[in-house]
């Protein structure tokens, strides 16, 4: 089965019909949604980040921190996140480039703290406060050198170490202008299609991800040559950058419309608490995953109105939330819409939000509630308490699980349709699904049971076969200190990158056990952690599994976790440890101390580096196999590798 790729390093999410993709770490995302047995994906690259194309973007410097001569002929604007491991990796490359190019290269820093890095924004504010005392870059280096230690006490320590007036620094942290700068930089990143970190614009040309120095050099050298030509033609060196970007694009162009993805049907649930219009026994149910700050989502609203007018009671539309991490106000807007839903006015509020996408701050959300004559006290209380936060997060997780990682994404009786497509595209799918539904009803299924029957059939349908494609290059994957079962000298090693909260990862567990029995003594399996950012309990579960590994019971604990994926909170993790008779003091201490955080982050970073950004991803003697594939898919590769091993053994003899 084909894995659906997420391109660039940690989330470089592509705008188009999507507002972007929700992402892990800091990657660009590109590609289609996964099939039913495809991996869960972070909202970030299964392929290496793509090289820069020829498009030039208008990337203003504004009042951002700058390092280098104003007469440098090449300006590199970086969008970065201080908690992103790929950004710290890229920072080392940037420093080498600055040393090599000297006054030919100027570096500008833009702030793009990603929402799933909780300490990234405080770190950005701390760096800007250091900049008020002329020491932005010294502080910047401290942050990247200590990316795992960004708590408030750590940030204050770094301020002291570089000789800042700490009292003044602490006062400056709360400057409203800093918050505005971050919001501005994040909006610019989204506008330019640089929604993941790190992203670089070299004289306006996008290079996404922590790429090798050679790719930077190739682009810098190319742009330097062009800049020299401008100088020779009379442009002053200090005016070169402005001249180059003057006619640049102001936003990333959307990709061409994709054909409706009508062949694959997925089981898509409709929660009872999700807002909807149309009868529950409609012949066609459309489940929409959307983001109130996404311009492409607002663009499709008139189409949905036309569907309602055209099909009447034959169509039901269900709204589910997928607020994307680079849309600063989308999550709160989603919660506000549910607070309006509680008072029976979801769709009126929905229309208000999409009509006012540039004004989704808290004050505006309250104003819209007031205009709709909602009980404002009840509305505010719902937002203050986070009453609907779990609902929004559950929707987002469910969307990611079925492949709704970009917005808007629709499922028409389980058939995926991605993007703000025209009415005709919806009409084709609706008419086909309506015809199928009528046949099911004619077969005796009651209207009220229709959708459940269709989803039951979708869940039981075999996964579609994927088109043939070139196999990725063989990777060198070290087992390292990962938990392993099977003999060390086995001719075939399978390294799994997995996530304990991922439903596709649990689906493949019986397959691996079947392979271990069928190839006894010939294969060994190593487990590496790739907890995805939209799985709230995955990282703690990974730490708990490694704590169990420390006591010699990794695989027993591994099985417990996959058998209980809906109960991975701390109390449940401790209960499983007790059931396995682990030393509870030692187990709890390991979790409390974050003892295995570094290992988990290192494995996750390794996974991203080798292209394991969806889960599960397997490397069979270094050969990539992605997703919860059937045993035969594994056997094909294993048998080929065993044959190779036999050939090598004969040659040795």
Secondary structure per residue as TSV (DSSP state, phi and psi in degrees):
chain	resnum	aa	ss	phi	psi
A	1	X	-	360.0	142.3
A	2	X	-	-77.9	134.7
A	3	X	-	-83.6	140.9
A	4	X	-	-89.8	126.7
A	5	X	-	-88.7	152.1
A	6	X	-	-124.1	113.8
A	7	X	-	-96.9	152.9
A	8	X	T	85.0	169.1
A	9	X	T	-87.3	128.0
A	10	X	T	32.1	93.5
A	11	X	B	62.8	61.6
A	12	X	-	-86.4	66.5
A	13	X	-	-66.9	130.8
A	14	X	-	-88.4	131.7
A	15	X	-	-79.9	153.2
A	16	X	S	175.0	-122.4
A	17	X	S	-68.8	-19.1
A	18	X	S	-89.9	153.1
A	19	X	S	-74.9	-13.2
A	20	X	-	141.6	-165.2
A	21	X	B	-130.0	143.8
A	22	X	-	-77.8	131.2
A	23	X	-	-132.9	156.8
A	24	X	S	-101.0	151.0
A	25	X	S	49.2	-126.6
A	26	X	S	-137.2	87.4
A	27	X	B	-131.3	152.2
A	28	X	-	-84.6	147.6
A	29	X	-	-120.2	138.8
A	30	X	-	-154.4	144.8
A	31	X	S	126.2	178.3
A	32	X	-	-93.2	174.7
A	33	X	-	-78.8	155.3
A	34	X	-	-73.7	155.4
A	35	X	-	-78.9	178.0
A	36	X	T	-58.3	-32.7
A	37	X	T	-106.6	13.8
A	38	X	S	-78.8	169.9
A	39	X	-	-74.6	156.3
A	40	X	E	-67.5	151.0
A	41	X	E	-133.5	143.9
A	42	X	-	-80.8	141.4
A	43	X	-	-67.2	360.0
A	44	X	-	360.0	360.0
A	45	X	-	360.0	125.1
A	46	X	-	-81.5	-17.9
A	47	X	S	-107.8	158.1
A	48	X	-	-62.1	155.3
A	49	X	-	-59.5	140.2
A	50	X	-	-77.7	150.1
A	51	X	-	-64.6	166.0
A	52	X	-	-67.3	146.4
A	53	X	-	-97.9	-172.0
A	54	X	S	-85.8	-10.2
A	55	X	-	-61.9	139.3
A	56	X	-	-110.0	129.7
A	57	X	B	-108.0	150.5
A	58	X	-	-85.1	101.7
A	59	X	-	-116.0	97.7
A	60	X	-	-69.0	148.1
A	61	X	-	-81.1	-37.6
A	62	X	T	52.5	-137.0
A	63	X	T	-103.0	32.3
A	64	X	-	-75.4	154.7
A	65	X	E	-60.0	136.5
A	66	X	E	-129.0	139.7
A	67	X	E	-131.1	118.7
A	68	X	S	127.0	170.4
A	69	X	-	-72.0	139.3
A	70	X	T	-66.1	-13.7
A	71	X	T	-97.4	7.3
A	72	X	-	-59.3	138.8
A	73	X	S	-83.7	-12.0
A	74	X	E	-125.8	126.2
A	75	X	E	-113.9	126.3
A	76	X	E	-113.3	113.5
A	77	X	E	-98.5	122.9
A	78	X	E	-110.2	130.1
A	79	X	E	-100.9	120.4
A	80	X	E	-141.5	170.5
A	81	X	-	-142.9	122.2
A	82	X	T	-71.4	-12.7
A	83	X	T	-101.3	1.1
A	84	X	-	-85.8	120.9
A	85	X	H	-64.0	-28.1
A	86	X	H	-74.9	-30.0
A	87	X	H	-68.5	-42.1
A	88	X	H	-65.9	-34.2
A	89	X	H	-66.3	-41.2
A	90	X	H	-69.5	-29.7
A	91	X	H	-60.4	-36.9
A	92	X	H	-62.9	-38.3
A	93	X	H	-66.2	-42.9
A	94	X	H	-60.4	-41.9
A	95	X	H	-62.9	-40.4
A	96	X	H	-64.6	-39.1
A	97	X	H	-64.9	-39.8
A	98	X	H	-64.1	-39.0
A	99	X	H	-64.9	-42.5
A	100	X	H	-72.4	-40.6
A	101	X	H	-95.3	-13.9
A	102	X	G	54.6	-130.6
A	103	X	G	-77.3	6.5
A	104	X	G	-81.7	-17.7
A	105	X	E	-123.8	130.8
A	106	X	E	-116.5	136.4
A	107	X	E	-114.9	131.1
A	108	X	E	-119.5	135.9
A	109	X	E	-108.1	126.9
A	110	X	E	-115.1	146.1
A	111	X	E	-95.0	122.8
A	112	X	-	-136.7	63.6
A	113	X	-	-66.2	123.3
A	114	X	-	-80.3	148.1
A	115	X	T	-65.2	-26.4
A	116	X	T	-89.9	6.3
A	117	X	-	-108.5	91.3
A	118	X	T	-61.4	-24.6
A	119	X	T	-99.1	1.1
A	120	X	H	-68.7	-43.1
A	121	X	H	-69.3	-45.8
A	122	X	H	-56.7	-36.5
A	123	X	H	-66.7	-40.8
A	124	X	H	-62.9	-43.4
A	125	X	H	-62.2	-40.2
A	126	X	H	-63.4	-40.9
A	127	X	H	-65.1	-41.3
A	128	X	H	-66.7	-35.8
A	129	X	H	-65.5	-36.5
A	130	X	H	-65.3	-34.9
A	131	X	H	-62.9	-28.1
A	132	X	T	-63.0	-22.7
A	133	X	T	-106.9	18.2
A	134	X	T	77.3	17.8
A	135	X	-	-128.8	38.8
A	136	X	H	-59.0	-50.0
A	137	X	H	-70.2	-33.6
A	138	X	H	-63.2	-41.3
A	139	X	H	-70.2	-40.2
A	140	X	H	-51.7	-46.3
A	141	X	H	-65.9	-37.8
A	142	X	H	-60.1	-42.9
A	143	X	H	-64.4	-46.4
A	144	X	H	-71.0	-25.5
A	145	X	H	-77.6	-15.2
A	146	X	T	-134.6	46.5
A	147	X	T	-63.7	-16.0
A	148	X	T	-96.4	1.3
A	149	X	-	-129.9	81.4
A	150	X	-	-124.2	25.0
A	151	X	S	-72.0	166.9
A	152	X	H	-55.2	-42.4
A	153	X	H	-64.1	-37.7
A	154	X	H	-65.1	-44.9
A	155	X	H	-61.4	-39.5
A	156	X	H	-67.7	-37.9
A	157	X	H	-61.0	-43.5
A	158	X	H	-64.8	-36.6
A	159	X	H	-60.7	-42.1
A	160	X	H	-67.8	-41.4
A	161	X	H	-64.3	-30.8
A	162	X	T	-95.5	9.6
A	163	X	T	81.4	28.0
A	164	X	-	-77.5	156.9
A	165	X	-	-74.5	98.8
A	166	X	H	-63.8	-37.3
A	167	X	H	-62.9	-43.7
A	168	X	H	-66.4	-40.6
A	169	X	H	-59.3	-45.7
A	170	X	H	-64.8	-36.8
A	171	X	H	-66.7	-40.0
A	172	X	H	-69.2	-22.0
A	173	X	T	-55.6	-30.7
A	174	X	T	-91.8	9.4
A	175	X	-	-61.9	127.8
A	176	X	H	-63.1	-29.7
A	177	X	H	-63.8	-30.4
A	178	X	H	-67.7	-44.3
A	179	X	H	-58.9	-42.2
A	180	X	H	-64.6	-37.4
A	181	X	H	-63.6	-44.3
A	182	X	H	-62.2	-45.2
A	183	X	H	-60.2	-43.2
A	184	X	H	-61.3	-48.0
A	185	X	H	-64.1	-40.5
A	186	X	H	-65.6	-40.4
A	187	X	H	-63.9	-40.7
A	188	X	H	-63.7	-42.2
A	189	X	H	-59.0	-47.0
A	190	X	H	-62.5	-40.5
A	191	X	H	-63.0	-35.4
A	192	X	H	-89.7	-1.2
A	193	X	T	81.3	14.9
A	194	X	-	-105.6	67.7
A	195	X	-	-92.5	-1.5
A	196	X	S	-114.6	169.8
A	197	X	S	-126.7	147.0
A	198	X	S	-81.5	154.0
A	199	X	E	-134.5	135.8
A	200	X	E	-122.5	139.5
A	201	X	E	-116.9	111.3
A	202	X	E	-102.2	107.4
A	203	X	T	47.7	41.8
A	204	X	T	89.6	-4.6
A	205	X	E	-100.2	129.8
A	206	X	E	-78.1	128.7
A	207	X	E	-126.4	115.3
A	208	X	E	-104.7	128.2
A	209	X	S	101.4	170.5
A	210	X	S	-81.5	72.5
A	211	X	-	-84.1	164.1
A	212	X	-	-62.2	153.3
A	213	X	H	-57.0	-32.2
A	214	X	H	-61.4	-36.2
A	215	X	H	-68.6	-38.6
A	216	X	H	-62.5	-47.2
A	217	X	H	-61.7	-41.9
A	218	X	H	-59.1	-42.2
A	219	X	H	-74.3	-41.0
A	220	X	H	-61.5	-45.4
A	221	X	H	-62.4	-40.7
A	222	X	H	-63.4	-45.1
A	223	X	H	-70.9	-31.8
A	224	X	H	-64.1	-40.8
A	225	X	H	-60.9	-43.0
A	226	X	H	-64.3	-40.7
A	227	X	H	-65.6	-39.9
A	228	X	H	-59.6	-39.5
A	229	X	H	-62.9	-37.9
A	230	X	H	-65.0	-41.4
A	231	X	H	-63.1	-43.6
A	232	X	H	-62.9	-28.8
A	233	X	T	-84.1	-0.9
A	234	X	T	116.1	-4.1
A	235	X	-	-75.6	132.3
A	236	X	-	-68.1	142.0
A	237	X	G	-51.8	-39.2
A	238	X	G	-68.9	-15.9
A	239	X	G	-102.9	-0.4
A	240	X	H	-60.7	-48.4
A	241	X	H	-61.7	-44.9
A	242	X	H	-61.3	-38.1
A	243	X	H	-67.0	-39.1
A	244	X	H	-67.9	-43.0
A	245	X	H	-89.1	-4.7
A	246	X	T	-54.3	-40.0
A	247	X	T	-104.4	18.6
A	248	X	-	-73.3	163.1
A	249	X	B	-69.9	141.0
A	250	X	S	-91.4	-11.8
A	251	X	S	-154.6	158.1
A	252	X	-	-69.9	134.2
A	253	X	-	-75.6	139.2
A	254	X	-	-67.4	147.4
A	255	X	-	-69.5	162.5
A	256	X	-	-62.0	153.7
A	257	X	-	-59.2	133.2
A	258	X	-	-86.4	149.2
A	259	X	-	-67.1	145.7
A	260	X	-	-55.1	133.5
A	261	X	-	-90.7	81.9
A	262	X	-	-95.2	-12.8
A	263	X	S	-74.8	-40.6
A	264	X	-	-88.0	133.6
A	265	X	B	-114.1	130.8
A	266	X	-	-114.7	154.6
A	267	X	-	-79.8	113.8
A	268	X	-	-121.7	115.5
A	269	X	-	-76.5	154.6
A	270	X	-	-122.0	97.8
A	271	X	-	-63.4	148.2
A	272	X	T	-63.3	-27.2
A	273	X	T	-93.7	8.7
A	274	X	S	-84.2	134.7
A	275	X	-	-62.9	144.2
A	276	X	E	-154.9	160.2
A	277	X	E	-132.3	150.4
A	278	X	S	99.5	155.5
A	279	X	-	-71.1	150.0
A	280	X	T	-64.7	-24.6
A	281	X	T	-98.3	22.1
A	282	X	-	-60.0	150.4
A	283	X	S	-69.1	-27.7
A	284	X	E	-129.3	127.5
A	285	X	E	-112.5	125.0
A	286	X	E	-107.5	118.7
A	287	X	E	-103.2	121.4
A	288	X	E	-109.4	130.3
A	289	X	E	-104.2	125.4
A	290	X	E	-143.8	168.0
A	291	X	-	-139.4	122.6
A	292	X	T	-68.6	-14.6
A	293	X	T	-99.4	-2.9
A	294	X	-	-83.6	121.3
A	295	X	H	-65.0	-27.6
A	296	X	H	-74.4	-28.4
A	297	X	H	-68.6	-40.9
A	298	X	H	-68.0	-30.5
A	299	X	H	-64.8	-26.3
A	300	X	T	-89.9	-6.8
A	301	X	H	-57.3	-45.6
A	302	X	H	-61.3	-32.6
A	303	X	H	-64.1	-42.1
A	304	X	H	-65.0	-36.7
A	305	X	H	-63.4	-39.3
A	306	X	H	-67.8	-36.3
A	307	X	H	-61.7	-43.1
A	308	X	H	-61.5	-43.7
A	309	X	H	-67.2	-39.6
A	310	X	H	-75.1	-41.2
A	311	X	H	-105.5	-13.7
A	312	X	G	52.6	-124.7
A	313	X	G	-76.1	-4.7
A	314	X	G	-79.8	-13.4
A	315	X	E	-128.1	135.5
A	316	X	E	-115.5	137.2
A	317	X	E	-116.0	126.7
A	318	X	E	-114.9	132.0
A	319	X	E	-102.9	126.4
A	320	X	E	-127.4	154.8
A	321	X	E	-96.4	137.2
A	322	X	-	-142.8	65.9
A	323	X	-	-66.8	123.8
A	324	X	-	-83.1	146.3
A	325	X	T	-63.8	-24.3
A	326	X	T	-92.5	4.0
A	327	X	-	-100.0	101.9
A	328	X	T	-60.1	-33.4
A	329	X	T	-103.8	-0.3
A	330	X	H	-65.4	-38.9
A	331	X	H	-68.5	-44.3
A	332	X	H	-66.6	-37.3
A	333	X	H	-62.1	-38.9
A	334	X	H	-62.5	-44.2
A	335	X	H	-63.7	-39.1
A	336	X	H	-63.8	-38.2
A	337	X	H	-64.5	-35.0
A	338	X	H	-73.3	-30.5
A	339	X	H	-66.6	-36.4
A	340	X	H	-69.6	-37.0
A	341	X	H	-61.0	-36.9
A	342	X	H	-60.4	-27.2
A	343	X	T	-103.5	16.8
A	344	X	T	78.7	18.5
A	345	X	-	-132.0	43.3
A	346	X	H	-61.9	-51.5
A	347	X	H	-68.8	-34.1
A	348	X	H	-64.1	-41.5
A	349	X	H	-70.0	-40.6
A	350	X	H	-51.8	-46.6
A	351	X	H	-66.9	-38.1
A	352	X	H	-59.4	-45.7
A	353	X	H	-64.1	-45.9
A	354	X	H	-70.4	-21.8
A	355	X	H	-82.7	-11.9
A	356	X	T	-135.5	49.9
A	357	X	T	-64.7	-21.3
A	358	X	T	-89.6	2.5
A	359	X	-	-134.4	77.3
A	360	X	-	-121.0	23.2
A	361	X	S	-72.6	171.8
A	362	X	H	-59.1	-43.4
A	363	X	H	-62.1	-40.2
A	364	X	H	-67.3	-40.1
A	365	X	H	-60.5	-39.7
A	366	X	H	-68.8	-37.3
A	367	X	H	-61.5	-42.7
A	368	X	H	-65.7	-37.2
A	369	X	H	-62.3	-41.3
A	370	X	H	-65.2	-41.6
A	371	X	H	-62.4	-30.3
A	372	X	T	-90.4	6.3
A	373	X	T	60.0	38.1
A	374	X	-	-74.6	160.3
A	375	X	-	-70.0	101.6
A	376	X	H	-66.3	-35.3
A	377	X	H	-61.9	-45.6
A	378	X	H	-65.4	-39.2
A	379	X	H	-63.4	-49.3
A	380	X	H	-62.4	-41.3
A	381	X	H	-60.7	-39.3
A	382	X	H	-63.7	-39.5
A	383	X	H	-71.5	-43.7
A	384	X	H	-62.3	-38.0
A	385	X	H	-84.4	-11.1
A	386	X	T	68.3	29.8
A	387	X	T	-54.9	-36.1
A	388	X	T	-107.7	11.3
A	389	X	H	-62.5	-43.4
A	390	X	H	-64.0	-36.8
A	391	X	H	-62.5	-46.6
A	392	X	H	-62.9	-43.9
A	393	X	H	-66.8	-37.5
A	394	X	H	-64.2	-41.3
A	395	X	H	-60.4	-46.2
A	396	X	H	-62.4	-42.2
A	397	X	H	-64.2	-44.2
A	398	X	H	-63.0	-39.4
A	399	X	H	-62.1	-44.6
A	400	X	H	-62.2	-37.0
A	401	X	H	-64.5	-32.0
A	402	X	H	-99.1	2.0
A	403	X	T	100.4	10.9
A	404	X	-	-90.9	67.2
A	405	X	-	-92.2	-15.2
A	406	X	B	-115.3	162.6
A	407	X	S	-126.1	145.2
A	408	X	S	-81.3	150.0
A	409	X	E	-128.4	135.6
A	410	X	E	-121.7	147.6
A	411	X	E	-124.0	115.3
A	412	X	E	-101.4	101.7
A	413	X	T	48.8	39.5
A	414	X	T	90.9	-6.6
A	415	X	E	-89.6	128.5
A	416	X	E	-82.1	136.0
A	417	X	E	-134.9	121.0
A	418	X	E	-109.3	131.1
A	419	X	S	99.4	172.1
A	420	X	S	-80.7	70.0
A	421	X	-	-83.7	159.5
A	422	X	-	-69.4	163.0
A	423	X	H	-53.1	-38.4
A	424	X	H	-60.0	-37.5
A	425	X	H	-65.3	-41.7
A	426	X	H	-65.2	-43.8
A	427	X	H	-58.9	-42.2
A	428	X	H	-58.4	-48.8
A	429	X	H	-68.5	-41.7
A	430	X	H	-62.4	-45.2
A	431	X	H	-62.5	-41.2
A	432	X	H	-65.1	-44.7
A	433	X	H	-69.5	-33.0
A	434	X	H	-63.9	-41.9
A	435	X	H	-61.8	-43.1
A	436	X	H	-63.4	-42.4
A	437	X	H	-62.5	-39.3
A	438	X	H	-63.6	-34.5
A	439	X	H	-67.8	-39.7
A	440	X	H	-64.7	-42.6
A	441	X	H	-63.9	-38.7
A	442	X	H	-64.8	-23.5
A	443	X	T	-80.7	0.8
A	444	X	T	109.9	-2.3
A	445	X	-	-73.8	134.0
A	446	X	-	-72.3	144.7
A	447	X	G	-52.9	-39.7
A	448	X	G	-68.9	-16.9
A	449	X	G	-103.2	3.3
A	450	X	H	-60.6	-53.8
A	451	X	H	-63.3	-40.7
A	452	X	H	-60.1	-40.0
A	453	X	H	-65.2	-44.1
A	454	X	H	-62.1	-40.5
A	455	X	H	-71.8	-33.1
A	456	X	H	-62.6	-43.8
A	457	X	H	-63.8	-38.4
A	458	X	H	-65.0	-41.3
A	459	X	H	-65.9	-32.3
A	460	X	H	-91.2	-6.1
A	461	X	S	-71.6	141.0
A	462	X	-	-66.7	146.8
A	463	X	-	-64.4	144.5
A	464	X	-	-67.8	149.1
A	465	X	-	-74.7	142.8
A	466	X	-	-89.1	152.2
A	467	X	-	-67.1	150.3
A	468	X	-	-64.9	138.5
A	469	X	-	-149.0	161.8
A	470	X	-	-64.1	136.6
A	471	X	-	-74.8	139.6
A	472	X	-	-60.4	159.1
A	473	X	-	-61.0	150.4
A	474	X	-	-68.1	132.1
A	475	X	-	-103.1	151.6
A	476	X	-	-92.7	106.4
A	477	X	-	-114.2	113.1
A	478	X	-	-81.4	141.1
A	479	X	-	-70.8	-38.5
A	480	X	T	59.4	-135.2
A	481	X	T	-100.7	23.4
A	482	X	S	-70.2	147.4
A	483	X	E	-59.7	138.9
A	484	X	E	-135.8	143.8
A	485	X	E	-133.0	144.1
A	486	X	S	111.9	157.9
A	487	X	-	-66.4	142.8
A	488	X	T	-62.1	-28.1
A	489	X	T	-96.6	15.6
A	490	X	-	-59.3	139.0
A	491	X	S	-69.6	-16.8
A	492	X	E	-126.4	127.5
A	493	X	E	-115.6	127.6
A	494	X	E	-108.8	118.1
A	495	X	E	-104.5	118.9
A	496	X	E	-102.1	130.1
A	497	X	E	-102.1	119.6
A	498	X	E	-142.7	169.6
A	499	X	-	-140.1	122.7
A	500	X	T	-68.2	-14.6
A	501	X	T	-100.8	-1.4
A	502	X	-	-83.9	122.0
A	503	X	H	-64.5	-28.6
A	504	X	H	-73.7	-30.2
A	505	X	H	-66.7	-41.1
A	506	X	H	-68.0	-31.6
A	507	X	H	-64.2	-27.5
A	508	X	T	-91.1	-8.0
A	509	X	H	-58.3	-47.4
A	510	X	H	-61.7	-32.8
A	511	X	H	-63.3	-45.1
A	512	X	H	-64.3	-38.7
A	513	X	H	-64.9	-38.8
A	514	X	H	-62.7	-39.9
A	515	X	H	-67.6	-40.6
A	516	X	H	-61.4	-39.2
A	517	X	H	-71.7	-41.7
A	518	X	H	-71.7	-27.4
A	519	X	T	-118.0	38.3
A	520	X	T	-52.1	126.6
A	521	X	T	84.4	-10.8
A	522	X	T	-104.9	-16.8
A	523	X	E	-129.6	151.2
A	524	X	E	-127.9	148.8
A	525	X	E	-120.4	127.6
A	526	X	E	-113.8	141.6
A	527	X	E	-112.4	123.8
A	528	X	E	-121.3	148.1
A	529	X	E	-90.9	132.4
A	530	X	-	-137.1	63.9
A	531	X	-	-66.5	125.7
A	532	X	-	-84.0	146.7
A	533	X	T	-65.9	-23.0
A	534	X	T	-90.3	3.8
A	535	X	-	-102.5	102.1
A	536	X	T	-60.4	-33.1
A	537	X	T	-103.2	0.1
A	538	X	H	-64.8	-40.5
A	539	X	H	-68.6	-42.1
A	540	X	H	-66.7	-37.4
A	541	X	H	-63.6	-39.3
A	542	X	H	-62.2	-43.8
A	543	X	H	-62.7	-40.3
A	544	X	H	-64.4	-39.5
A	545	X	H	-63.8	-39.5
A	546	X	H	-70.9	-31.1
A	547	X	H	-65.8	-37.3
A	548	X	H	-68.6	-37.3
A	549	X	H	-59.9	-37.4
A	550	X	H	-60.0	-26.5
A	551	X	T	-104.4	17.2
A	552	X	T	78.9	17.8
A	553	X	-	-131.4	41.0
A	554	X	H	-61.5	-51.4
A	555	X	H	-68.7	-33.3
A	556	X	H	-65.3	-41.2
A	557	X	H	-69.9	-40.0
A	558	X	H	-52.2	-46.9
A	559	X	H	-65.7	-38.0
A	560	X	H	-60.0	-45.3
A	561	X	H	-64.9	-46.0
A	562	X	H	-70.1	-24.0
A	563	X	H	-81.2	-12.6
A	564	X	T	-134.9	50.2
A	565	X	T	-64.2	-21.3
A	566	X	T	-89.1	2.4
A	567	X	-	-134.4	77.4
A	568	X	-	-120.6	23.0
A	569	X	S	-72.6	170.6
A	570	X	H	-58.4	-44.2
A	571	X	H	-60.5	-41.0
A	572	X	H	-67.6	-40.8
A	573	X	H	-60.8	-39.2
A	574	X	H	-69.4	-37.2
A	575	X	H	-62.6	-41.7
A	576	X	H	-64.1	-36.4
A	577	X	H	-64.4	-40.9
A	578	X	H	-64.6	-41.2
A	579	X	H	-62.1	-29.7
A	580	X	T	-92.4	6.2
A	581	X	T	59.4	40.5
A	582	X	-	-76.4	160.4
A	583	X	-	-70.8	104.8
A	584	X	H	-68.3	-33.3
A	585	X	H	-62.8	-46.5
A	586	X	H	-66.0	-40.1
A	587	X	H	-63.7	-50.4
A	588	X	H	-63.2	-40.2
A	589	X	H	-61.1	-39.2
A	590	X	H	-63.0	-40.3
A	591	X	H	-71.4	-43.1
A	592	X	H	-65.4	-34.8
A	593	X	H	-84.9	-11.1
A	594	X	T	68.1	30.6
A	595	X	T	-55.5	-34.3
A	596	X	T	-105.4	9.1
A	597	X	H	-59.1	-44.5
A	598	X	H	-62.5	-41.3
A	599	X	H	-64.9	-43.8
A	600	X	H	-62.4	-45.2
A	601	X	H	-65.1	-38.3
A	602	X	H	-65.7	-41.6
A	603	X	H	-67.2	-40.2
A	604	X	H	-63.5	-42.9
A	605	X	H	-64.3	-39.9
A	606	X	H	-62.3	-42.6
A	607	X	H	-58.5	-44.6
A	608	X	H	-62.6	-42.3
A	609	X	H	-60.4	-37.6
A	610	X	H	-95.8	3.4
A	611	X	T	96.4	12.8
A	612	X	-	-94.3	70.9
A	613	X	-	-101.9	-9.9
A	614	X	E	-109.9	155.7
A	615	X	E	-121.8	143.1
A	616	X	S	-83.0	150.3
A	617	X	E	-126.4	135.4
A	618	X	E	-120.0	145.6
A	619	X	E	-121.1	111.2
A	620	X	E	-100.9	104.8
A	621	X	T	49.4	38.6
A	622	X	T	88.5	-5.4
A	623	X	E	-91.1	133.0
A	624	X	E	-81.1	132.3
A	625	X	E	-136.3	120.1
A	626	X	E	-112.7	132.9
A	627	X	S	100.8	171.3
A	628	X	S	-81.0	71.9
A	629	X	-	-83.3	160.6
A	630	X	-	-70.4	161.1
A	631	X	H	-52.8	-37.6
A	632	X	H	-60.8	-32.9
A	633	X	H	-65.4	-40.7
A	634	X	H	-67.8	-44.6
A	635	X	H	-59.9	-38.1
A	636	X	H	-57.7	-47.4
A	637	X	H	-71.3	-42.5
A	638	X	H	-60.4	-45.7
A	639	X	H	-62.0	-40.2
A	640	X	H	-63.2	-40.6
A	641	X	H	-70.0	-36.8
A	642	X	H	-64.7	-39.1
A	643	X	H	-63.2	-41.5
A	644	X	H	-61.5	-44.0
A	645	X	H	-62.3	-39.0
A	646	X	H	-64.1	-39.4
A	647	X	H	-63.7	-41.1
A	648	X	H	-64.3	-41.8
A	649	X	H	-61.3	-40.9
A	650	X	H	-64.7	-39.7
A	651	X	H	-64.0	-38.4
A	652	X	H	-64.0	-40.8
A	653	X	-	-64.9	360.0
